[in-house]
């Protein structure tokens, strides 16, 4: 997968917050979390991976709209 830096520039804090909240149920803090800041992320199920893929696709489409591009190259007239 090619990283689109032009779309990354259009990413907002709200976009990041949505993804964090979608995965928050998988986070398991260690017993000493307040002291160490250590935790882990449990494995995702097949259904969760499918939902993640759908969220990523929707996010890419939103970022493309914000950027004003469709991913197709535009031909210039001479």
C-alpha positions as protocol buffer text, in pm:
chain_id: "A"
residue {
  index: 1
  type: UNK
  ca { x: 0 y: 0 z: 0 }
}
residue {
  index: 2
  type: UNK
  ca { x: 136 y: 339 z: -97 }
}
residue {
  index: 3
  type: UNK
  ca { x: 133 y: 609 z: 169 }
}
residue {
  index: 4
  type: UNK
  ca { x: -49 y: 919 z: 50 }
}
residue {
  index: 5
  type: UNK
  ca { x: 116 y: 1210 z: 229 }
}
residue {
  index: 6
  type: UNK
  ca { x: -113 y: 1457 z: 55 }
}
residue {
  index: 7
  type: UNK
  ca { x: -411 y: 1292 z: 229 }
}
residue {
  index: 8
  type: UNK
  ca { x: -227 y: 1270 z: 560 }
}
residue {
  index: 9
  type: UNK
  ca { x: -216 y: 1649 z: 564 }
}
residue {
  index: 10
  type: UNK
  ca { x: -598 y: 1653 z: 567 }
}
residue {
  index: 11
  type: UNK
  ca { x: -625 y: 1423 z: 872 }
}
residue {
  index: 12
  type: UNK
  ca { x: -791 y: 1587 z: 1172 }
}
residue {
  index: 13
  type: UNK
  ca { x: -788 y: 1516 z: 1545 }
}
residue {
  index: 14
  type: UNK
  ca { x: -1150 y: 1401 z: 1514 }
}
residue {
  index: 15
  type: UNK
  ca { x: -1051 y: 1139 z: 1255 }
}
residue {
  index: 16
  type: UNK
  ca { x: -787 y: 1003 z: 1492 }
}
residue {
  index: 17
  type: UNK
  ca { x: -1028 y: 1011 z: 1787 }
}
residue {
  index: 18
  type: UNK
  ca { x: -1285 y: 800 z: 1597 }
}
residue {
  index: 19
  type: UNK
  ca { x: -1030 y: 528 z: 1528 }
}
residue {
  index: 20
  type: UNK
  ca { x: -900 y: 530 z: 1885 }
}
residue {
  index: 21
  type: UNK
  ca { x: -1250 y: 495 z: 2025 }
}
residue {
  index: 22
  type: UNK
  ca { x: -1329 y: 215 z: 1779 }
}
residue {
  index: 23
  type: UNK
  ca { x: -1033 y: 14 z: 1913 }
}
residue {
  index: 24
  type: UNK
  ca { x: -1053 y: 122 z: 2276 }
}
residue {
  index: 25
  type: UNK
  ca { x: -1240 y: -194 z: 2384 }
}
residue {
  index: 26
  type: UNK
  ca { x: -938 y: -402 z: 2280 }
}
residue {
  index: 27
  type: UNK
  ca { x: -695 y: -218 z: 2507 }
}
residue {
  index: 28
  type: UNK
  ca { x: -601 y: -396 z: 2830 }
}
residue {
  index: 29
  type: UNK
  ca { x: -403 y: -199 z: 3084 }
}
residue {
  index: 30
  type: UNK
  ca { x: -148 y: -372 z: 3305 }
}
residue {
  index: 31
  type: UNK
  ca { x: -213 y: -375 z: 3681 }
}
residue {
  index: 32
  type: UNK
  ca { x: 55 y: -112 z: 3734 }
}
residue {
  index: 33
  type: UNK
  ca { x: -64 y: 106 z: 3446 }
}
residue {
  index: 34
  type: UNK
  ca { x: -70 y: 424 z: 3653 }
}
residue {
  index: 35
  type: UNK
  ca { x: 296 y: 374 z: 3745 }
}
residue {
  index: 36
  type: UNK
  ca { x: 440 y: 225 z: 3427 }
}
residue {
  index: 37
  type: UNK
  ca { x: 213 y: 348 z: 3148 }
}
residue {
  index: 38
  type: UNK
  ca { x: 225 y: -5 z: 3002 }
}
residue {
  index: 39
  type: UNK
  ca { x: -63 y: -191 z: 2848 }
}
residue {
  index: 40
  type: UNK
  ca { x: -141 y: -415 z: 2555 }
}
residue {
  index: 41
  type: UNK
  ca { x: -384 y: -443 z: 2266 }
}
residue {
  index: 42
  type: UNK
  ca { x: -572 y: -772 z: 2237 }
}
residue {
  index: 43
  type: UNK
  ca { x: -604 y: -947 z: 1903 }
}
residue {
  index: 44
  type: UNK
  ca { x: -885 y: -846 z: 1671 }
}
residue {
  index: 45
  type: UNK
  ca { x: -1142 y: -1089 z: 1539 }
}
residue {
  index: 46
  type: UNK
  ca { x: -1217 y: -1137 z: 1171 }
}
residue {
  index: 47
  type: UNK
  ca { x: -1530 y: -923 z: 1210 }
}
residue {
  index: 48
  type: UNK
  ca { x: -1330 y: -646 z: 1378 }
}
residue {
  index: 49
  type: UNK
  ca { x: -1075 y: -654 z: 1095 }
}
residue {
  index: 50
  type: UNK
  ca { x: -1357 y: -623 z: 838 }
}
residue {
  index: 51
  type: UNK
  ca { x: -1501 y: -325 z: 1026 }
}
residue {
  index: 52
  type: UNK
  ca { x: -1154 y: -169 z: 1045 }
}
residue {
  index: 53
  type: UNK
  ca { x: -1112 y: -208 z: 668 }
}
residue {
  index: 54
  type: UNK
  ca { x: -1451 y: -42 z: 611 }
}
residue {
  index: 55
  type: UNK
  ca { x: -1359 y: 247 z: 844 }
}
residue {
  index: 56
  type: UNK
  ca { x: -1026 y: 291 z: 666 }
}
residue {
  index: 57
  type: UNK
  ca { x: -1192 y: 298 z: 325 }
}
residue {
  index: 58
  type: UNK
  ca { x: -1445 y: 555 z: 445 }
}
residue {
  index: 59
  type: UNK
  ca { x: -1168 y: 767 z: 597 }
}
residue {
  index: 60
  type: UNK
  ca { x: -970 y: 763 z: 272 }
}
residue {
  index: 61
  type: UNK
  ca { x: -1279 y: 876 z: 81 }
}
residue {
  index: 62
  type: UNK
  ca { x: -1340 y: 1161 z: 331 }
}
residue {
  index: 63
  type: UNK
  ca { x: -976 y: 1271 z: 305 }
}
residue {
  index: 64
  type: UNK
  ca { x: -994 y: 1267 z: -75 }
}
residue {
  index: 65
  type: UNK
  ca { x: -1305 y: 1489 z: -64 }
}
residue {
  index: 66
  type: UNK
  ca { x: -1127 y: 1729 z: 173 }
}
residue {
  index: 67
  type: UNK
  ca { x: -828 y: 1737 z: -58 }
}
residue {
  index: 68
  type: UNK
  ca { x: -1055 y: 1798 z: -357 }
}
residue {
  index: 69
  type: UNK
  ca { x: -914 y: 1505 z: -552 }
}
residue {
  index: 70
  type: UNK
  ca { x: -1051 y: 1176 z: -672 }
}
residue {
  index: 71
  type: UNK
  ca { x: -716 y: 1008 z: -724 }
}
residue {
  index: 72
  type: UNK
  ca { x: -744 y: 1040 z: -1103 }
}
residue {
  index: 73
  type: UNK
  ca { x: -490 y: 1244 z: -1291 }
}
residue {
  index: 74
  type: UNK
  ca { x: -618 y: 1550 z: -1469 }
}
residue {
  index: 75
  type: UNK
  ca { x: -514 y: 1617 z: -1826 }
}
residue {
  index: 76
  type: UNK
  ca { x: -438 y: 1974 z: -1918 }
}
residue {
  index: 77
  type: UNK
  ca { x: -545 y: 2128 z: -2247 }
}
residue {
  index: 78
  type: UNK
  ca { x: -291 y: 2304 z: -2467 }
}
